[in-house]
């Protein structure tokens, strides 16, 4: 009896001694140890052909990491060594990496090499990464954080704007809503925008829609458009009919042009909300067709609030109607058919949707001027000479140092 009594007392004693540690252990999990190691990685940028154009694959940055591992219900039997192979701490990519295309990891614990490829990571942002293995698969967790130093102004941005023209006759009554979007929601640019982005390397890029009724164009109606198309396409004697340019609707629609410019002012006020207020951002613009007049409206609102960078004008509609002081831009290039200059293209190769004329006030120097569709370009007709899907020639044919060469320029 006495033995049993002592045994029960011992059990009660042990219960009150051990129980608090068990309870506290639920709130303060036991530490398994630390995962300490080294991550080495390279940062470089490649063009569309895979050529390295910035950074260096061989220059490795390094990051020492230390992660404290605690036991939890979900990790009852896992060891520190197993955890070492599962988790890397966050790695911060240096600000000097303007655009991260690929990162090479090599950790000093398991000697594992991992290549990770990204889409676009814009400058002015800090990229944090963690590499995690879950259910047998490696995944990358990423977080982009803008660089903002305390008591300092935000970094000025380089913003690229795409302004499309008339979308389609099916959208005749679906005019622009004057919104600013981060995607080509109408699939207007046929990936031509990607080539501009890869070349100009903007901090941010946006799309604006300048599609308005055909009544605002020089055609004024679908009937006049159809007549012009027929007369330009079906010419009996092509040996003598190549210069019958009066078959194109070239009479300016001043009222329609002014209306499109006024709509552009609305979009300019919307775009202003995307800009820094403490410093002036630089804006590059690519506009097509009706987007030219719309661009002038944006200019009217923003020209004193931004730094005007490069302006690329593609197949401008009624371009001679109005313009601005083009010397305010770093570059201004107008691209399209040759209608009004010596040795013009025959009428059946002309841009009949927007018969070309020189932008009002445009002058010629090493950063300003006009470039025409090459004489030997295989697709030239009333419709295709106008469309953005037919404008790869501005990247494929224009060489460095030639007029119209697209490059990132600075003051």
C-alpha positions in Angstrom: 0.0 0.0 0.0 2.7 2.4 1.0 4.5 1.7 -2.3 1.4 2.4 -4.4 0.9 5.7 -2.5 4.4 6.8 -3.2 4.1 5.9 -6.8 0.9 8.0 -7.2 2.6 11.0 -5.5 5.5 10.6 -7.9 3.1 10.6 -10.9 1.4 13.8 -9.7 4.7 15.5 -9.1 6.0 14.6 -12.6 2.7 15.7 -14.1 3.0 19.2 -12.7 6.7 19.4 -13.6 6.5 18.2 -17.2 3.0 19.5 -18.2 4.0 23.2 -18.3 6.9 22.4 -20.6 4.6 20.4 -22.9 2.1 23.3 -23.0 4.8 25.9 -23.6 6.2 23.8 -26.3 3.0 24.3 -28.3 3.6 28.0 -28.3 7.3 27.9 -28.5 8.3 25.1 -30.8 11.6 23.4 -30.3 14.4 24.8 -32.4 16.0 22.2 -34.8 18.8 24.6 -35.7 19.8 27.0 -38.4 20.2 26.6 -42.1 23.3 28.6 -43.1 24.7 28.7 -46.6 25.7 30.7 -49.6 23.8 31.4 -52.8 25.7 32.5 -55.8 23.9 33.8 -58.9 24.6 35.6 -62.2 22.4 38.3 -63.7 22.3 39.1 -67.4 20.1 40.4 -70.2 19.6 38.7 -73.5 18.0 39.9 -76.8 15.5 37.9 -78.8 18.3 36.0 -80.4 19.8 34.9 -77.1 22.8 37.2 -77.3 24.0 38.7 -74.1 23.6 42.5 -74.3 24.0 43.5 -70.6 25.5 41.9 -67.5 27.7 38.8 -67.5 26.9 35.1 -67.2 30.3 34.5 -65.6 30.2 37.3 -62.9 28.5 35.8 -59.8 26.9 37.8 -57.1 26.6 36.0 -53.7 24.3 36.1 -50.8 24.8 34.6 -47.4 21.6 33.3 -45.8 20.7 32.0 -42.4 17.3 30.5 -41.7 16.3 29.4 -38.2 14.3 26.1 -38.4 11.7 25.3 -35.7 9.9 22.0 -35.2 6.2 22.1 -36.0 3.3 19.7 -36.3 3.9 19.4 -40.1 7.7 18.8 -39.6 7.8 16.3 -36.8 10.3 13.9 -38.4 12.2 16.2 -40.7 15.8 16.8 -40.1 17.9 20.0 -40.5 19.8 18.4 -43.4 16.5 17.7 -45.2 15.4 21.3 -44.6 18.6 22.6 -46.0 17.7 21.0 -49.4 14.2 22.5 -49.3 14.4 26.2 -48.5 16.6 29.1 -49.4 16.2 32.5 -47.8 15.2 35.5 -49.8 17.8 36.7 -52.3 17.8 40.4 -53.3 18.7 41.2 -56.8 20.9 44.4 -57.0 19.4 47.5 -58.4 22.1 47.6 -61.1 20.2 44.8 -62.9 18.0 46.9 -65.1 16.1 43.9 -66.5 16.6 40.4 -65.1 16.4 37.8 -67.8 18.0 34.8 -66.1 19.5 34.0 -62.7 21.9 31.1 -62.0 21.8 29.7 -58.5 24.5 27.6 -56.9 24.1 26.9 -53.2 27.1 25.9 -51.2 25.3 23.1 -49.3 24.0 20.8 -51.9 26.0 22.3 -54.8 22.8 22.5 -56.7 22.6 24.7 -59.8 19.2 26.1 -60.8 18.6 28.3 -63.8 15.5 30.6 -63.6 14.2 32.6 -66.4 11.9 35.6 -66.0 9.8 37.8 -68.3 10.3 41.5 -67.8 11.4 42.9 -64.5 11.4 46.7 -64.7 14.2 48.9 -63.4 13.5 50.9 -60.3 12.3 47.8 -58.5 14.0 45.5 -56.0 13.4 41.8 -56.8 13.3 39.3 -53.9 13.4 35.6 -54.5 13.0 32.4 -52.5 13.5 28.9 -53.9 11.3 26.3 -52.3 10.9 22.6 -52.9 7.4 21.3 -52.3 6.1 17.8 -53.2 9.2 17.1 -55.2 9.0 20.3 -57.3 11.1 23.4 -57.1 9.2 26.7 -57.3 10.3 30.3 -57.2 8.5 32.8 -55.1 9.1 36.4 -56.1 8.3 39.8 -54.8 8.9 43.1 -56.6 9.3 46.2 -54.4 9.9 49.7 -55.7 13.1 51.4 -54.6 12.2 54.4 -52.4 14.9 55.9 -50.2 13.9 57.7 -47.1 13.8 61.5 -47.4 14.4 61.3 -51.2 12.5 61.8 -54.3 11.2 58.8 -56.3 13.3 57.7 -59.3 12.1 59.2 -62.6 10.5 56.6 -64.8 10.9 55.9 -68.5 7.4 55.2 -69.8 6.4 53.9 -73.2 3.0 54.6 -74.6 1.3 52.8 -77.5 -1.6 54.5 -79.2 -3.6 52.4 -81.6 -5.8 53.7 -84.4 -9.1 52.5 -86.0 -9.6 48.9 -84.8 -12.1 47.4 -87.2 -15.4 48.2 -89.0 -17.1 45.9 -86.5 -16.1 48.4 -83.8 -17.4 51.4 -85.7 -19.9 52.2 -82.8 -17.5 51.0 -80.1 -15.4 54.1 -79.8 -12.6 54.6 -77.4 -13.2 54.8 -73.6 -10.0 56.8 -73.2 -8.7 54.4 -70.6 -5.0 53.6 -69.9 -4.3 49.9 -69.7 -1.2 47.8 -69.2 -2.2 45.2 -71.9 -3.0 45.3 -75.6 -6.6 44.4 -74.9 -7.7 44.6 -78.6 -4.6 42.6 -79.9 -3.9 45.5 -82.2 -0.2 45.5 -82.4 0.6 42.0 -83.5 3.6 41.7 -81.2 5.2 44.8 -82.8 4.9 46.3 -79.3 7.2 43.6 -78.0 9.9 44.7 -80.3 9.6 48.3 -79.2 9.7 47.2 -75.5 12.7 45.0 -76.0 14.6 47.8 -77.8 13.6 50.8 -75.7 13.6 49.0 -72.3 10.9 51.2 -70.5 10.3 51.2 -66.8 6.6 50.9 -67.5 4.5 50.7 -70.7 0.8 51.5 -71.3 -1.8 51.2 -74.1 -4.3 53.8 -75.2 -7.1 53.3 -77.7 -7.7 56.1 -80.3 -10.3 54.2 -82.3 -13.1 56.6 -83.4 -15.7 56.6 -86.1 -14.7 56.5 -89.8 -16.6 59.8 -90.0 -13.6 61.5 -88.4 -11.2 60.2 -91.1 -10.5 61.6 -94.6 -12.8 58.8 -96.0 -15.8 60.2 -94.0 -17.9 57.1 -94.9 -17.5 53.4 -95.7 -18.9 54.1 -99.2 -16.2 56.6 -100.0 -13.7 54.1 -98.5 -14.9 51.3 -100.7 -14.9 53.4 -103.9 -11.3 54.4 -103.2 -10.3 50.8 -102.6 -11.8 49.7 -105.9 -10.3 52.5 -108.0 -6.9 52.0 -106.5 -6.8 48.2 -106.9 -8.4 47.6 -110.2 -6.4 49.6 -112.8 -6.6 48.5 -116.4 -3.3 49.9 -117.7 -0.8 49.7 -114.9 2.0 51.0 -117.0 0.3 54.4 -117.1 -2.0 54.3 -114.1 0.6 54.2 -111.3 0.3 58.0 -110.6 -3.4 58.3 -110.4 -3.3 59.4 -106.8 -6.5 61.3 -107.0 -8.2 57.9 -106.5 -7.1 58.1 -102.8 -9.2 60.1 -100.3 -6.7 62.9 -99.4 -9.0 65.8 -98.7 -8.4 66.7 -95.0 -11.2 66.2 -92.5 -10.3 69.1 -90.2 -13.4 68.7 -88.0 -12.7 64.9 -87.4 -9.0 65.6 -86.7 -9.9 68.2 -84.0 -12.4 65.8 -82.4 -9.8 63.0 -82.1 -7.3 65.5 -80.6 -9.9 66.5 -78.0 -10.4 62.9 -77.1 -6.7 62.6 -76.6 -6.8 65.3 -74.0 -9.2 63.2 -71.9 -6.7 60.3 -72.1 -3.9 62.6 -71.2 -5.5 63.5 -68.0 -6.0 59.8 -67.2 -2.3 59.1 -68.1 -1.2 61.9 -65.8 -2.3 59.8 -62.8 0.4 57.2 -63.7 3.2 59.8 -63.5 5.4 60.9 -60.7 4.4 64.2 -59.1 7.8 65.1 -57.6 10.1 64.4 -60.7 9.5 64.5 -64.4 9.2 61.1 -66.1 10.3 60.6 -69.7 7.7 59.4 -72.1 8.3 57.6 -75.4 5.3 57.3 -77.8 4.4 54.9 -80.6 1.2 56.0 -82.4 -0.5 54.5 -85.4 -3.1 55.9 -87.8 -5.8 57.8 -85.9 -3.5 57.7 -82.9 -1.5 60.6 -84.3 -4.2 63.2 -83.7 -5.0 61.5 -80.4 -1.3 61.8 -79.4 -1.4 65.5 -80.0 -4.2 65.8 -77.4 -2.1 63.9 -74.9 0.8 66.2 -75.7 -1.4 69.3 -75.0 -2.0 68.0 -71.5 1.4 66.6 -70.5 4.1 68.4 -72.4 5.0 70.7 -69.4 4.8 67.8 -66.9 7.1 65.2 -68.6 10.3 64.9 -70.5 9.5 64.2 -74.1 11.6 61.2 -75.4 11.2 59.4 -78.7 8.2 59.6 -80.9 7.5 57.0 -83.6 4.6 57.9 -86.0 3.3 55.0 -88.0 0.9 55.4 -91.0 -0.4 58.7 -89.6 -3.9 59.7 -90.7 -4.2 63.3 -91.9 -0.7 64.1 -90.5 -0.4 67.4 -92.3 -3.4 68.9 -90.5 -1.5 69.9 -87.4 1.7 69.4 -85.4 3.7 70.8 -82.5 7.3 72.0 -81.9 9.1 68.7 -82.7 12.4 69.9 -81.3 11.0 69.3 -77.8 11.4 65.5 -78.5 14.6 63.6 -78.5 13.6 61.9 -81.7 10.7 62.1 -84.1 10.4 59.6 -86.9 7.5 59.2 -89.3 7.1 55.9 -91.1 4.8 55.0 -94.0 4.3 54.9 -97.8 5.9 57.4 -100.1 3.0 59.4 -101.7 4.1 63.0 -101.7 7.9 62.8 -102.3 10.0 62.1 -105.4 9.7 58.5 -106.9 6.5 57.7 -105.1 5.1 54.2 -104.9 2.4 53.3 -107.5 -1.1 54.0 -106.4 -1.9 50.3 -105.9 1.0 50.0 -103.4 0.0 53.1 -101.4 -1.5 53.1 -97.9 -5.1 53.8 -99.0 -6.5 53.6 -95.5 -4.5 56.7 -94.5 -2.9 58.3 -97.6 0.4 59.5 -96.4 1.5 63.1 -96.1 4.3 64.8 -94.1 3.6 65.6 -90.5 3.1 69.3 -90.1 6.2 71.1 -89.0 8.5 68.0 -89.2 12.0 68.8 -90.1 15.0 66.7 -91.0 18.2 66.1 -89.1 19.9 63.1 -87.5 17.0 62.6 -85.0 14.0 63.8 -87.0 12.6 62.9 -90.4 10.7 60.4 -92.5 11.4 56.8 -93.6 9.4 55.0 -96.3 8.5 51.4 -96.7 11.3 49.8 -98.7 10.8 49.6 -102.4 11.4 45.8 -102.4 9.1 45.1 -99.4 7.0 42.2 -100.5 3.6 43.3 -99.0 2.5 46.7 -100.2 -1.1 47.5 -101.1 -4.1 49.6 -100.1 -4.7 47.8 -96.8 -1.4 46.0 -95.8 0.7 49.1 -96.3 -1.1 50.6 -93.4 -1.3 47.8 -90.9 1.0 47.4 -87.9 1.5 43.7 -88.6 3.4 44.8 -91.8 5.8 47.1 -89.9 8.6 44.7 -89.0 10.6 46.3 -91.7 11.4 49.2 -89.3 13.4 46.8 -87.2 14.6 44.3 -89.9 15.7 46.8 -92.6 16.8 50.0 -90.8 20.4 49.6 -89.6 22.2 51.4 -86.8 23.2 54.9 -87.9 20.4 55.1 -90.6 17.4 57.5 -90.5 14.6 56.0 -88.4 16.8 53.5 -86.4 15.0 52.8 -83.2 17.1 53.1 -80.1 16.9 54.2 -76.5 18.1 57.8 -76.3 18.8 60.1 -73.4 19.4 63.8 -72.9 
